[in-house]
């Protein structure tokens, strides 16, 4: 073995050791202080050793070089001594702000995080959350809430479903445990058929059977002041969704589909300021609306959008037929796994509900394709200000890294990227920089999105805002 090879292996071993020491510190800060640590937007919670090292390598896109994990370890060790209150802290951005990483880290952190130093909250303070419906989005929301249990101020208390058979709860637990797209559940699941409960990584979830949203007494299960997340899409206007509010123990409702009528459609990061304490019925819009609205807002704010067309290439959904059969919708009766199916989408018009300045400026259509997850939106726009590929891409990259939309917009430039690479993306939309086309004031921007998990992350952000547990972010 050459000296160079030995040196590389020794360096890798040092990184592994530092990562092994860092992992429990990150977990303890989250569970004891409600402090979520990220690295340029990427969560460090529950990372493996190699995952932690990869996260530090990812920092090269922002710092120009890999972030030294030893520096991160010093920062996190100092954070653990500060008696912090709930917060989201981006370690990469802290390093960017530090004049001298080798200087007094303790003094820098005490000043930077003064707002939350010594502001611990009482244990057990959390808002009850109920999932009404347990399909694709419902189960992913459950995974996210379970994964963040104890550190978000939200507690998953129950799911409400129609009973499908004698072994209903066992089958639903199995669907939570195994997912053909998103993989196995990371943890343990225990089913109590007699009590109708599922315990997942310590989170006890009551399974409630009901055919009507107005016929559940949540207080009978110790659930109070709950936010009901309706994943069924069956009721989409204020009258229908308000049925949930007739239930004892329920106080607010969030729909995971586009709302109709006067229901507020929220795209987190764009118009979440519209969420008021007095609001009781709201919508988290659609996956496509969440994917395209943040990108459209950024482009419109910088260049102005005169008009445009949005074409979505969308993975098939459970609404379509597996084989040719009757369907009330046009074309959706044809076999989803065998055809590209041209259908309608209301996402382009729905953008105006979150971004009124684009009202009447966008048209849209959709093509359902034979993939199970991850979709793409093609934004064909006419701008008020001419630009070029370099300027537009540089702006979109900057938006993904340093703007207020950095948790919604991601940016990639891999020449080998395909849809399956985006499974599990936590951003609402991911701009594919290599596909961008510009002809002065005419531009085409390609936006990938995990229409299941990325959207579910946006839903959880809305729930947190509704619950009043949206914690401060630093720096």
Buried (B, 14 or more C-beta within 10 A) or exposed (E): EEEEEEEEEEEEEEBBBBBEBBBEBBBEBBEBBBBBBBBBBBBBBBBEBEEBBBBBEBBEBBEEEEBBBBBBBBBBBBBBEBEBBBBBBBBBBBBBEBEEBEEEBBEBBBEBBEEBBEBBBEEEEBBBBBBBBBBBBBBBBBBBBBBBBBBBBBBBBBBBBEEEEEEBBEEBBEBBBEBEBBEEBEBEBEBEEEEBBBBBBEBBBBBBBBEEBEEBEBEEBEBBEBBBBBBBBEBBBBEBBBBBBEBEBBBBBBBBBBBBEEBBBBBBBBBBEBBEEEBBBBBBBBBBBBBBBBBBBBBBBBBBBEEBBBBBBBBBBEEBBEEEEEEEEEBBBBBBEEBEBEBEBBBBBBBBBBBEEBEEBBEBBBBBBEBBBBBBBBBBBBBEEEBEBEBBBBBBBBBBBEBEBBBBBBBBBEEEBEBEBBBBBBBBBBBBBEBBEBEEBBBBBBBBBBBBBBBBBBBBBBBBBBBEBBBEEBE
